[in-house]
Amino acid sequence: MLSLDMKVPKNRQSRLSDDVWLASEAIARHFRMSSSRDGLEAAIRNYVLQLAEKDSNFSEIWEQVKQEGVEEA
């Protein structure tokens, strides 16, 4: 069960602003997700899909970035 109090990570390692943390918590609670991180990930994926459908320039950039992949540390 999610806490009734939103707790922004103390270490601020992500450097996300408080309003983004609060929005991601609201999304997580709405969809009964287990964490605000899940809410943030869902919101970003949804936005990327919408933007790719509506904007061909973004769609091209998105495909290029996906081809580049993620560099392993």
Steps between C-alpha positions, in 0.01 A plus 500: 500500500633843413565745778262792538803730516712551191866465590746659260828306511730664754814461293343686202712274283250515215493881513133499404301798618242457776209556259620210283525274805149600605360446150661158473361404841151608390531292182623201699210523744245546223614184323570318829870466427747417772723808476529852369781377275250268330268798451778709349605221263142445387448871440816533293424193290148626435625846402765358266245282324260792457771733375636240257153456350443873458845630405701331226813695592484371858429151368821507295702625797343234724595223256856632480534513878362146534758376248777664704383313809619542856869500582583257776709642784 
